[in-house]
């Protein structure tokens, strides 16, 4: 079930809101757990058991860590290591087992006539997200940053809460622990949630989906059919598509959270307005960046090392893991290392040179690096990615007829690309508050209400008429 599906918008969500708000406070968390598991089971019936096992395991281990911390001389670290290892093992089995075996066969066993046969393993939706949330919970309990959750229902709510269950943002336990136990349900917060959800839904349906048609068409081409102009148009469309797709989902998740009294942290902050790759990662998928910073980069030593090469090593490790987290493919490994390499170059001194260059050139540098990296993220395999990169810089094939252009980018899609480029900058935010927290000015509020109503109406029309409606990050 996706947020932009008719069953969710016209069935599941209204029913959940109605039952939730007419129920007594003491039942609200249990009801949200029940609805969240139902939401997950809608698309993952047989793998709901994995979710339940994760909840049970982390509940037991979290409380085991807490008890060991309270006992003088007791060692809590073995409990933490066990809990993190089991969480990682589950992720490895479901997400990476086929990839590991395939590469082991190809590199070592096939040449000597041996082979390991393994059936394709289904990837449960959202497993990367809820596993990372569970790990952060255990680590934070071990660090004494939060107390262990004594209520199984409350921990289940944290791990399974449906607004951010499938594709994030990765909500840290310490940020919502108090909200799980006691949160305020206000009409202003609910209204801001509806507004935020509407803007997110419109991002997805009115911008990301139409742009996907351009990106899909370009990445499906090969050979001489893929000229340099088509390649640049295609990767630009994909860069905008993935931003509006994922940030749209995050907006909807944040909006839904507010409808139930939760305040999730922001996950995007106009990343394409950045002037360096370091700034880009402070603005893109913020919850994932912070997770790797706090649980991998800093424990490795971060940038506070006696030897600078250790900092570079830490950056490369973090972004290698970031790439692997996104998927079991060499494309994602290269994508992660590509970002790690440029961040290392910036950290080694290029950031000082970059800061002295004319601002538009800084911005152009960032956009160029990110666009090239998106090729590896989007292409079907490494060979296709390299061919696409070659097409980007193939100056001998720099021709595109007006017919080819209009076939690839119809007039309405061209307009959407222009709007997407504008909306990917902070310009519009100066005039429109997507949170619905406009000043108490009647005219302003009326204008915002009309804008939200219009966007909802247009989005609903797209929902009703569209058959192609996936979220990119669902596969992670």
Secondary structure, 3 states (H helix, E strand, C coil): CCCCCHHHHHHHHHHHHHHHHHCCHHHHHHHHHHHHHHHHHHHCHHHHHHHHHHHHHHHHHHHHHHHHHHCCCCCCHHHHHHHHHHHHHHHHHHHHHHHHHHHHHHHHHHHHCCCCCCCCCCCCCCHHHHHHHHHHHHHHHHCCCCCCCCCHHHHHHHHHCHHHCCCCCCCCHHHHHHHHHCCCCCHHHHHHHHHHHHHHHHHHHHHHHHHHHHHHHHHHCCHHHCCHHHHHHHHHHHHHHHHHHHHHHHHHHHHHHHHCCCCCCCCCCCHHHCCCHHHHHHHCCHHHHHHHHHHHHHHHCCCCCCCHHHHHHHHHHHHHHHHHHHCCCHHHHHHHHHHHHHHHHHHHHHHHHHHCCCHHHHHHHHHHHHHHHHHHHHCCCHHHHHHHHHHHCCCCCCCCCHHHHHHHCCHHHHHHHHHHHHHCCCCHHHCCCCCCCCCCCHHHHHHHHHHHHHHHHHHHHHHHHCCCCCCHHHHC
